[in-house]
Amino acid sequence: VCPIEHALYGDTLITANFSCVSVCSSSQMRATSTQRCTPLCPSQPSYWADNTTFTCVYTCPSPYYANNEPSRLCVLHCDSYLTYGDKDARECTADCPFDTYADNTTYTCVPLCPGPNYFADNTTGKCVLHCPAGANWTTFADPSSHQCVTECPPGSFAQNSSRKCLPGCPPG
């Protein structure tokens, strides 16, 4: 084992024997938890490869996200249409946390959906172009809050054909 106080890491790729180095071989990461160079960061405890510092990190630095795929990399963008970057946890996640919504334009979890065309759907936790409706219920796109709502705010009315809240009073 290499001495911790000298920030050296054990590398077996440089020579056939174990060597203590300050910079790991190409395609190797510094694992501070084990003081070794490694091709993959340890999964227990959870570490991810930070390609900017070539170090295994417990939390990916902003603007990167921990990608839980087998590579265990810190990535700029979550790589699947089913995952979103959680800016608080710095991880790719299938479901955004409470009070945030999955934005399919940026693949991140956002507190407000991008306007003017996207609306927060509380039933799915996603930003949607069209608010959903069911057999016995309908939601309407409220441009003032960027939310799908069951009742439009005062000063507007629910237009059933477009499922949008429109300003003013209904015609007629």
C-alpha positions as protocol buffer text, in pm:
chain_id: "A"
residue {
  index: 1
  type: VAL
  ca { x: 0 y: 0 z: 0 }
}
residue {
  index: 2
  type: CYS
  ca { x: 129 y: 346 z: -86 }
}
residue {
  index: 3
  type: PRO
  ca { x: 176 y: 608 z: 187 }
}
residue {
  index: 4
  type: ILE
  ca { x: -131 y: 834 z: 221 }
}
residue {
  index: 5
  type: GLU
  ca { x: 67 y: 1139 z: 331 }
}
residue {
  index: 6
  type: HIS
  ca { x: 245 y: 1155 z: -7 }
}
residue {
  index: 7
  type: ALA
  ca { x: -76 y: 1124 z: -218 }
}
residue {
  index: 8
  type: LEU
  ca { x: 62 y: 826 z: -404 }
}
residue {
  index: 9
  type: TYR
  ca { x: -145 y: 556 z: -570 }
}
residue {
  index: 10
  type: GLY
  ca { x: -66 y: 193 z: -642 }
}
residue {
  index: 11
  type: ASP
  ca { x: -42 y: 127 z: -1016 }
}
residue {
  index: 12
  type: THR
  ca { x: 17 y: -219 z: -1165 }
}
residue {
  index: 13
  type: LEU
  ca { x: 6 y: -104 z: -1529 }
}
residue {
  index: 14
  type: ILE
  ca { x: 336 y: 89 z: -1526 }
}
residue {
  index: 15
  type: THR
  ca { x: 549 y: -214 z: -1448 }
}
residue {
  index: 16
  type: ALA
  ca { x: 475 y: -578 z: -1387 }
}
residue {
  index: 17
  type: ASN
  ca { x: 532 y: -503 z: -1019 }
}
residue {
  index: 18
  type: PHE
  ca { x: 328 y: -273 z: -801 }
}
residue {
  index: 19
  type: SER
  ca { x: 451 y: 92 z: -818 }
}
residue {
  index: 20
  type: CYS
  ca { x: 351 y: 398 z: -616 }
}
residue {
  index: 21
  type: VAL
  ca { x: 279 y: 691 z: -849 }
}
residue {
  index: 22
  type: SER
  ca { x: 131 y: 1040 z: -824 }
}
residue {
  index: 23
  type: VAL
  ca { x: -38 y: 1014 z: -1168 }
}
residue {
  index: 24
  type: CYS
  ca { x: -210 y: 692 z: -1274 }
}
residue {
  index: 25
  type: SER
  ca { x: -162 y: 528 z: -1613 }
}
residue {
  index: 26
  type: SER
  ca { x: -386 y: 620 z: -1903 }
}
residue {
  index: 27
  type: SER
  ca { x: -748 y: 502 z: -1858 }
}
residue {
  index: 28
  type: GLN
  ca { x: -694 y: 462 z: -1482 }
}
residue {
  index: 29
  type: MET
  ca { x: -857 y: 665 z: -1203 }
}
residue {
  index: 30
  type: ARG
  ca { x: -715 y: 755 z: -862 }
}
residue {
  index: 31
  type: ALA
  ca { x: -923 y: 583 z: -595 }
}
residue {
  index: 32
  type: THR
  ca { x: -847 y: 776 z: -277 }
}
residue {
  index: 33
  type: SER
  ca { x: -1045 y: 526 z: -67 }
}
residue {
  index: 34
  type: THR
  ca { x: -801 y: 243 z: -156 }
}
residue {
  index: 35
  type: GLN
  ca { x: -493 y: 447 z: -262 }
}
residue {
  index: 36
  type: ARG
  ca { x: -488 y: 250 z: -588 }
}
residue {
  index: 37
  type: CYS
  ca { x: -523 y: 321 z: -958 }
}
residue {
  index: 38
  type: THR
  ca { x: -831 y: 150 z: -1097 }
}
residue {
  index: 39
  type: PRO
  ca { x: -1009 y: 124 z: -1435 }
}
residue {
  index: 40
  type: LEU
  ca { x: -1352 y: 142 z: -1264 }
}
residue {
  index: 41
  type: CYS
  ca { x: -1438 y: 332 z: -949 }
}
residue {
  index: 42
  type: PRO
  ca { x: -1564 y: 126 z: -654 }
}
residue {
  index: 43
  type: SER
  ca { x: -1939 y: 74 z: -634 }
}
residue {
  index: 44
  type: GLN
  ca { x: -1934 y: 10 z: -258 }
}
residue {
  index: 45
  type: PRO
  ca { x: -1925 y: 273 z: -128 }
}
residue {
  index: 46
  type: SER
  ca { x: -2058 y: 460 z: -431 }
}
residue {
  index: 47
  type: TYR
  ca { x: -1788 y: 644 z: -625 }
}
residue {
  index: 48
  type: TRP
  ca { x: -1788 y: 783 z: -979 }
}
residue {
  index: 49
  type: ALA
  ca { x: -1507 y: 861 z: -1221 }
}
residue {
  index: 50
  type: ASP
  ca { x: -1440 y: 1233 z: -1258 }
}
residue {
  index: 51
  type: ASN
  ca { x: -1263 y: 1259 z: -1597 }
}
residue {
  index: 52
  type: THR
  ca { x: -1158 y: 1618 z: -1529 }
}
residue {
  index: 53
  type: THR
  ca { x: -942 y: 1521 z: -1230 }
}
residue {
  index: 54
  type: PHE
  ca { x: -899 y: 1147 z: -1305 }
}
residue {
  index: 55
  type: THR
  ca { x: -1019 y: 1075 z: -953 }
}
residue {
  index: 56
  type: CYS
  ca { x: -1296 y: 860 z: -808 }
}
residue {
  index: 57
  type: VAL
  ca { x: -1534 y: 1100 z: -633 }
}
residue {
  index: 58
  type: TYR
  ca { x: -1823 y: 1051 z: -393 }
}
residue {
  index: 59
  type: THR
  ca { x: -2023 y: 1336 z: -552 }
}
residue {
  index: 60
  type: CYS
  ca { x: -1979 y: 1460 z: -907 }
}
residue {
  index: 61
  type: PRO
  ca { x: -1891 y: 1830 z: -929 }
}
residue {
  index: 62
  type: SER
  ca { x: -2128 y: 2073 z: -1098 }
}
residue {
  index: 63
  type: PRO
  ca { x: -2219 y: 2068 z: -1387 }
}
residue {
  index: 64
  type: TYR
  ca { x: -2166 y: 1686 z: -1396 }
}
residue {
  index: 65
  type: TYR
  ca { x: -2404 y: 1406 z: -1290 }
}
residue {
  index: 66
  type: ALA
  ca { x: -2329 y: 1060 z: -1155 }
}
residue {
  index: 67
  type: ASN
  ca { x: -2434 y: 807 z: -1417 }
}
residue {
  index: 68
  type: ASN
  ca { x: -2524 y: 474 z: -1254 }
}
residue {
  index: 69
  type: GLU
  ca { x: -2453 y: 276 z: -1570 }
}
residue {
  index: 70
  type: PRO
  ca { x: -2174 y: 16 z: -1544 }
}
residue {
  index: 71
  type: SER
  ca { x: -1909 y: 275 z: -1635 }
}
residue {
  index: 72
  type: ARG
  ca { x: -1983 y: 479 z: -1318 }
}
residue {
  index: 73
  type: LEU
  ca { x: -1882 y: 809 z: -1482 }
}
residue {
  index: 74
  type: CYS
  ca { x: -1952 y: 1173 z: -1406 }
}
residue {
  index: 75
  type: VAL
  ca { x: -2130 y: 1294 z: -1722 }
}
residue {
  index: 76
  type: LEU
  ca { x: -2240 y: 1634 z: -1852 }
}
residue {
  index: 77
  type: HIS
  ca { x: -2571 y: 1493 z: -1977 }
}
residue {
  index: 78
  type: CYS
  ca { x: -2759 y: 1186 z: -1863 }
}
residue {
  index: 79
  type: ASP
  ca { x: -2736 y: 949 z: -2157 }
}
residue {
  index: 80
  type: SER
  ca { x: -3077 y: 791 z: -2169 }
}
residue {
  index: 81
  type: TYR
  ca { x: -3417 y: 934 z: -2255 }
}
residue {
  index: 82
  type: LEU
  ca { x: -3539 y: 764 z: -1935 }
}
residue {
  index: 83
  type: THR
  ca { x: -3301 y: 946 z: -1697 }
}
residue {
  index: 84
  type: TYR
  ca { x: -3275 y: 1306 z: -1586 }
}
residue {
  index: 85
  type: GLY
  ca { x: -3001 y: 1504 z: -1413 }
}
residue {
  index: 86
  type: ASP
  ca { x: -3094 y: 1588 z: -1053 }
}
residue {
  index: 87
  type: LYS
  ca { x: -2906 y: 1914 z: -988 }
}
residue {
  index: 88
  type: ASP
  ca { x: -2921 y: 1879 z: -608 }
}
residue {
  index: 89
  type: ALA
  ca { x: -2808 y: 1515 z: -579 }
}
residue {
  index: 90
  type: ARG
  ca { x: -2574 y: 1547 z: -885 }
}
residue {
  index: 91
  type: GLU
  ca { x: -2705 y: 1211 z: -1011 }
}
residue {
  index: 92
  type: CYS
  ca { x: -2895 y: 1075 z: -1310 }
}
residue {
  index: 93
  type: THR
  ca { x: -3235 y: 956 z: -1193 }
}
residue {
  index: 94
  type: ALA
  ca { x: -3542 y: 796 z: -1349 }
}
residue {
  index: 95
  type: ASP
  ca { x: -3777 y: 999 z: -1127 }
}
residue {
  index: 96
  type: CYS
  ca { x: -3720 y: 1361 z: -1036 }
}
residue {
  index: 97
  type: PRO
  ca { x: -3750 y: 1458 z: -668 }
}
residue {
  index: 98
  type: PHE
  ca { x: -4057 y: 1626 z: -519 }
}
residue {
  index: 99
  type: ASP
  ca { x: -4119 y: 1981 z: -646 }
}
residue {
  index: 100
  type: THR
  ca { x: -3916 y: 1926 z: -964 }
}
residue {
  index: 101
  type: TYR
  ca { x: -4023 y: 1802 z: -1305 }
}
residue {
  index: 102
  type: ALA
  ca { x: -3855 y: 1592 z: -1573 }
}
residue {
  index: 103
  type: ASP
  ca { x: -3769 y: 1822 z: -1864 }
}
residue {
  index: 104
  type: ASN
  ca { x: -3735 y: 1625 z: -2190 }
}
residue {
  index: 105
  type: THR
  ca { x: -3568 y: 1919 z: -2364 }
}
residue {
  index: 106
  type: THR
  ca { x: -3265 y: 1925 z: -2129 }
}
residue {
  index: 107
  type: TYR
  ca { x: -3298 y: 1584 z: -1957 }
}
residue {
  index: 108
  type: THR
  ca { x: -3272 y: 1755 z: -1620 }
}
residue {
  index: 109
  type: CYS
  ca { x: -3503 y: 1794 z: -1321 }
}
residue {
  index: 110
  type: VAL
  ca { x: -3634 y: 2150 z: -1314 }
}
residue {
  index: 111
  type: PRO
  ca { x: -3842 y: 2346 z: -1061 }
}
residue {
  index: 112
  type: LEU
  ca { x: -4026 y: 2526 z: -1345 }
}
residue {
  index: 113
  type: CYS
  ca { x: -4102 y: 2389 z: -1688 }
}
residue {
  index: 114
  type: PRO
  ca { x: -3963 y: 2590 z: -1980 }
}
residue {
  index: 115
  type: GLY
  ca { x: -4214 y: 2836 z: -2114 }
}
residue {
  index: 116
  type: PRO
  ca { x: -4418 y: 2921 z: -2292 }
}
residue {
  index: 117
  type: ASN
  ca { x: -4511 y: 2577 z: -2428 }
}
residue {
  index: 118
  type: TYR
  ca { x: -4435 y: 2333 z: -2143 }
}
residue {
  index: 119
  type: PHE
  ca { x: -4644 y: 2275 z: -1832 }
}
residue {
  index: 120
  type: ALA
  ca { x: -4574 y: 2086 z: -1508 }
}
residue {
  index: 121
  type: ASP
  ca { x: -4789 y: 1773 z: -1481 }
}
residue {
  index: 122
  type: ASN
  ca { x: -4814 y: 1667 z: -1116 }
}
residue {
  index: 123
  type: THR
  ca { x: -4959 y: 1326 z: -1208 }
}
residue {
  index: 124
  type: THR
  ca { x: -4646 y: 1219 z: -1401 }
}
residue {
  index: 125
  type: GLY
  ca { x: -4382 y: 1455 z: -1262 }
}
residue {
  index: 126
  type: LYS
  ca { x: -4292 y: 1562 z: -1617 }
}
residue {
  index: 127
  type: CYS
  ca { x: -4301 y: 1877 z: -1827 }
}
residue {
  index: 128
  type: VAL
  ca { x: -4564 y: 1824 z: -2097 }
}
residue {
  index: 129
  type: LEU
  ca { x: -4681 y: 2003 z: -2409 }
}
residue {
  index: 130
  type: HIS
  ca { x: -5044 y: 1897 z: -2349 }
}
residue {
  index: 131
  type: CYS
  ca { x: -5200 y: 1857 z: -2006 }
}
residue {
  index: 132
  type: PRO
  ca { x: -5358 y: 1516 z: -1948 }
}
residue {
  index: 133
  type: ALA
  ca { x: -5724 y: 1421 z: -1920 }
}
residue {
  index: 134
  type: GLY
  ca { x: -5892 y: 1107 z: -1793 }
}
residue {
  index: 135
  type: ALA
  ca { x: -6239 y: 955 z: -1812 }
}
residue {
  index: 136
  type: ASN
  ca { x: -6373 y: 1169 z: -1525 }
}
residue {
  index: 137
  type: TRP
  ca { x: -6122 y: 1451 z: -1503 }
}
residue {
  index: 138
  type: THR
  ca { x: -5940 y: 1708 z: -1714 }
}
residue {
  index: 139
  type: THR
  ca { x: -5644 y: 1935 z: -1651 }
}
residue {
  index: 140
  type: PHE
  ca { x: -5582 y: 2265 z: -1822 }
}
residue {
  index: 141
  type: ALA
  ca { x: -5255 y: 2435 z: -1918 }
}
residue {
  index: 142
  type: ASP
  ca { x: -5221 y: 2748 z: -1704 }
}
residue {
  index: 143
  type: PRO
  ca { x: -4973 y: 2987 z: -1873 }
}
residue {
  index: 144
  type: SER
  ca { x: -4941 y: 3202 z: -1559 }
}
residue {
  index: 145
  type: SER
  ca { x: -4803 y: 2919 z: -1341 }
}
residue {
  index: 146
  type: HIS
  ca { x: -4679 y: 2679 z: -1614 }
}
residue {
  index: 147
  type: GLN
  ca { x: -4876 y: 2405 z: -1434 }
}
residue {
  index: 148
  type: CYS
  ca { x: -5148 y: 2165 z: -1537 }
}
residue {
  index: 149
  type: VAL
  ca { x: -5444 y: 2264 z: -1318 }
}
residue {
  index: 150
  type: THR
  ca { x: -5792 y: 2126 z: -1256 }
}
residue {
  index: 151
  type: GLU
  ca { x: -5933 y: 2480 z: -1219 }
}
residue {
  index: 152
  type: CYS
  ca { x: -5813 y: 2791 z: -1397 }
}
residue {
  index: 153
  type: PRO
  ca { x: -5712 y: 3090 z: -1182 }
}
residue {
  index: 154
  type: PRO
  ca { x: -5941 y: 3393 z: -1135 }
}
residue {
  index: 155
  type: GLY
  ca { x: -5954 y: 3618 z: -1441 }
}
residue {
  index: 156
  type: SER
  ca { x: -5929 y: 3325 z: -1682 }
}
residue {
  index: 157
  type: PHE
  ca { x: -6153 y: 3046 z: -1806 }
}
residue {
  index: 158
  type: ALA
  ca { x: -6103 y: 2682 z: -1904 }
}
residue {
  index: 159
  type: GLN
  ca { x: -6137 y: 2623 z: -2276 }
}
residue {
  index: 160
  type: ASN
  ca { x: -6231 y: 2256 z: -2314 }
}
residue {
  index: 161
  type: SER
  ca { x: -6133 y: 2221 z: -2681 }
}
residue {
  index: 162
  type: SER
  ca { x: -5771 y: 2330 z: -2626 }
}
residue {
  index: 163
  type: ARG
  ca { x: -5753 y: 2231 z: -2256 }
}
residue {
  index: 164
  type: LYS
  ca { x: -5594 y: 2569 z: -2183 }
}
residue {
  index: 165
  type: CYS
  ca { x: -5669 y: 2848 z: -1939 }
}
residue {
  index: 166
  type: LEU
  ca { x: -5741 y: 3161 z: -2144 }
}
residue {
  index: 167
  type: PRO
  ca { x: -5754 y: 3519 z: -2016 }
}
residue {
  index: 168
  type: GLY
  ca { x: -6087 y: 3695 z: -1973 }
}
residue {
  index: 169
  type: CYS
  ca { x: -6435 y: 3552 z: -1993 }
}
residue {
  index: 170
  type: PRO
  ca { x: -6566 y: 3280 z: -2224 }
}
residue {
  index: 171
  type: PRO
  ca { x: -6729 y: 3408 z: -2543 }
}
residue {
  index: 172
  type: GLY
  ca { x: -7107 y: 3443 z: -2541 }
}
